[in-house]
Amino acid sequence: MIRKTSAEDAPELAWFKSSYSDSSDGNDCVEVATTPSSIHVRDSKHARGPRFAVTPDAWADFVTYAAGS
């Protein structure tokens, strides 16, 4: 399940991005914040812009797919 969220939905989230993002342009990546019931994703260049949330199961499926496993 995917749900659009906004910056006002969860201002207390702790956002992080992969250490692989420390390339020449470290802003070209996504940031992720987790809660027990959802994974929130946003563009690091637009922290106050659009974001979306997925269930932990959907996120795990995506990561498995993206990793090519």
PyRosetta script that sets phi, psi and omega in degrees:
from pyrosetta import init, pose_from_sequence

init()
pose = pose_from_sequence("MIRKTSAEDAPELAWFKSSYSDSSDGNDCVEVATTPSSIHVRDSKHARGPRFAVTPDAWADFVTYAAGS")
pose.set_psi(1, 134.4)
pose.set_omega(1, 178.2)
pose.set_phi(2, -118.4)
pose.set_psi(2, 137.3)
pose.set_omega(2, 179.0)
pose.set_phi(3, -135.0)
pose.set_psi(3, 131.1)
pose.set_omega(3, 174.2)
pose.set_phi(4, -72.0)
pose.set_psi(4, 136.5)
pose.set_omega(4, 176.5)
pose.set_phi(5, -126.5)
pose.set_psi(5, 169.2)
pose.set_omega(5, 177.7)
pose.set_phi(6, -126.5)
pose.set_psi(6, 170.2)
pose.set_omega(6, -179.6)
pose.set_phi(7, -59.6)
pose.set_psi(7, -27.8)
pose.set_omega(7, -178.8)
pose.set_phi(8, -79.7)
pose.set_psi(8, -17.9)
pose.set_omega(8, -177.3)
pose.set_phi(9, -64.4)
pose.set_psi(9, -40.9)
pose.set_omega(9, -173.9)
pose.set_phi(10, -148.9)
pose.set_psi(10, 70.8)
pose.set_omega(10, -176.5)
pose.set_phi(11, -67.3)
pose.set_psi(11, -17.7)
pose.set_omega(11, -176.3)
pose.set_phi(12, -87.7)
pose.set_psi(12, 2.8)
pose.set_omega(12, -178.7)
pose.set_phi(13, -64.9)
pose.set_psi(13, 144.2)
pose.set_omega(13, 175.4)
pose.set_phi(14, -97.9)
pose.set_psi(14, 107.1)
pose.set_omega(14, -175.7)
pose.set_phi(15, -88.7)
pose.set_psi(15, 144.9)
pose.set_omega(15, 174.4)
pose.set_phi(16, -146.4)
pose.set_psi(16, 161.2)
pose.set_omega(16, 175.5)
pose.set_phi(17, -133.8)
pose.set_psi(17, 161.1)
pose.set_omega(17, -176.0)
pose.set_phi(18, -62.6)
pose.set_psi(18, 146.4)
pose.set_omega(18, 174.6)
pose.set_phi(19, -65.4)
pose.set_psi(19, -18.8)
pose.set_omega(19, 175.1)
pose.set_phi(20, -67.4)
pose.set_psi(20, -12.2)
pose.set_omega(20, 179.7)
pose.set_phi(21, -81.6)
pose.set_psi(21, 0.9)
pose.set_omega(21, -179.3)
pose.set_phi(22, -83.4)
pose.set_psi(22, 37.1)
pose.set_omega(22, 178.5)
pose.set_phi(23, -82.3)
pose.set_psi(23, -164.7)
pose.set_omega(23, -178.5)
pose.set_phi(24, -63.0)
pose.set_psi(24, -27.5)
pose.set_omega(24, 177.7)
pose.set_phi(25, -126.4)
pose.set_psi(25, 79.6)
pose.set_omega(25, -175.0)
pose.set_phi(26, -63.8)
pose.set_psi(26, -8.3)
pose.set_omega(26, 179.3)
pose.set_phi(27, -89.1)
pose.set_psi(27, -5.2)
pose.set_omega(27, -180.0)
pose.set_phi(28, -88.7)
pose.set_psi(28, 71.9)
pose.set_omega(28, 178.2)
pose.set_phi(29, -162.8)
pose.set_psi(29, -178.5)
pose.set_omega(29, 174.9)
pose.set_phi(30, -106.8)
pose.set_psi(30, 157.4)
pose.set_omega(30, 174.1)
pose.set_phi(31, -115.0)
pose.set_psi(31, 149.7)
pose.set_omega(31, -176.0)
pose.set_phi(32, -128.3)
pose.set_psi(32, 140.9)
pose.set_omega(32, 173.2)
pose.set_phi(33, -132.2)
pose.set_psi(33, 137.7)
pose.set_omega(33, -176.8)
pose.set_phi(34, -114.9)
pose.set_psi(34, 147.9)
pose.set_omega(34, 169.8)
pose.set_phi(35, -132.7)
pose.set_psi(35, 169.3)
pose.set_omega(35, 179.2)
pose.set_phi(36, -59.8)
pose.set_psi(36, -28.0)
pose.set_omega(36, -175.1)
pose.set_phi(37, -110.3)
pose.set_psi(37, -4.3)
pose.set_omega(37, -178.5)
pose.set_phi(38, -158.8)
pose.set_psi(38, 157.2)
pose.set_omega(38, 174.3)
pose.set_phi(39, -116.0)
pose.set_psi(39, 124.2)
pose.set_omega(39, -178.3)
pose.set_phi(40, -103.1)
pose.set_psi(40, 139.2)
pose.set_omega(40, -177.1)
pose.set_phi(41, -130.9)
pose.set_psi(41, 137.0)
pose.set_omega(41, 177.2)
pose.set_phi(42, -146.3)
pose.set_psi(42, 163.1)
pose.set_omega(42, 176.4)
pose.set_phi(43, -80.1)
pose.set_psi(43, 127.5)
pose.set_omega(43, -177.5)
pose.set_phi(44, -65.0)
pose.set_psi(44, -23.9)
pose.set_omega(44, 179.1)
pose.set_phi(45, -77.7)
pose.set_psi(45, -19.1)
pose.set_omega(45, -176.1)
pose.set_phi(46, -132.6)
pose.set_psi(46, 67.4)
pose.set_omega(46, -174.1)
pose.set_phi(47, -58.7)
pose.set_psi(47, -28.9)
pose.set_omega(47, 179.6)
pose.set_phi(48, -97.7)
pose.set_psi(48, 6.0)
pose.set_omega(48, -178.8)
pose.set_phi(49, -86.2)
pose.set_psi(49, -162.4)
pose.set_omega(49, -177.8)
pose.set_phi(50, -60.9)
pose.set_psi(50, 151.0)
pose.set_omega(50, 175.6)
pose.set_phi(51, -149.1)
pose.set_psi(51, 166.3)
pose.set_omega(51, 176.2)
pose.set_phi(52, -140.1)
pose.set_psi(52, 162.7)
pose.set_omega(52, -179.9)
pose.set_phi(53, -129.4)
pose.set_psi(53, 142.9)
pose.set_omega(53, 176.9)
pose.set_phi(54, -130.4)
pose.set_psi(54, 164.0)
pose.set_omega(54, 176.3)
pose.set_phi(55, -72.4)
pose.set_psi(55, 157.8)
pose.set_omega(55, 176.5)
pose.set_phi(56, -57.3)
pose.set_psi(56, -37.4)
pose.set_omega(56, 178.4)
pose.set_phi(57, -64.8)
pose.set_psi(57, -42.7)
pose.set_omega(57, 178.2)
pose.set_phi(58, -63.8)
pose.set_psi(58, -39.5)
pose.set_omega(58, 179.0)
pose.set_phi(59, -65.1)
pose.set_psi(59, -43.6)
pose.set_omega(59, 178.9)
pose.set_phi(60, -61.0)
pose.set_psi(60, -41.5)
pose.set_omega(60, 177.0)
pose.set_phi(61, -62.8)
pose.set_psi(61, -42.6)
pose.set_omega(61, 179.0)
pose.set_phi(62, -62.9)
pose.set_psi(62, -47.1)
pose.set_omega(62, -178.6)
pose.set_phi(63, -62.1)
pose.set_psi(63, -41.8)
pose.set_omega(63, 177.2)
pose.set_phi(64, -60.5)
pose.set_psi(64, -45.5)
pose.set_omega(64, 178.8)
pose.set_phi(65, -63.3)
pose.set_psi(65, -47.0)
pose.set_omega(65, -177.5)
pose.set_phi(66, -64.8)
pose.set_psi(66, -31.9)
pose.set_omega(66, 179.6)
pose.set_phi(67, -77.8)
pose.set_psi(67, -10.1)
pose.set_omega(67, 178.5)
pose.set_phi(68, 78.1)
pose.set_psi(68, 20.8)
pose.set_omega(68, -178.8)
pose.set_phi(69, -87.3)
pose.dump_pdb("model.pdb")
